[in-house]
Amino acid sequence: MHWITSAGGPLVLVPETMAAQWHGVSDGGGDYAAACMIDDYVGVIRWHGVDVLVLNDEPLATTCITNGLTMLLRWMYAPNEEAITNVIQGMARHFPEQQGGALLVCQASNYMLFDAGAPEQKRVELIEVDIAPGPYVVETHVWKPNEDVGLVVHVLRPT
């Protein structure tokens, strides 16, 4: 699995075709400030006519898996990556549909997940995420499958 972290702020999921326009803390920091307005685990901001998913809360290491659904995993605690790998098989069945959640409308099929504070020329870590265009409800689950592993799991469920 490929994990990324932030320098302390939120992560953003931006359409790949528009990622170069995300200026982070440069040029007055407006993009970063907009992302920081989300005060929950997850939220959506409208930016240059598209939805941007913001992963906030703590600066947790994050990865993306697709297992029938697109899921963003945030590492709260685990002794190592193997402990996480051992519990994620069939993980989607543990998350029944929730009512509510952030609404994300994906207009493209290729997205990039990266540190909200980083302008393009300073992005060291990013994850490319393939998502079918359309509307999604983003559910957030705090999942502790055993005493050694704790994850925040954001499930992108098509509506």
Secondary structure, DSSP 8 states (H G I E B T S, - for coil): ---B--SSS-EEEEEGGGGGG--TTSGGGHHHHHHHT--SSEEEEEETTEEEEEE-SS--EEEEEESSSEEEEEEEE-SSHHHHHHH-TTGGGG----S--EEEEE-SSEEEEEETT--GGG---EEEEE--SEEEEEEEEEEEEETTEEEEEEEEEE-
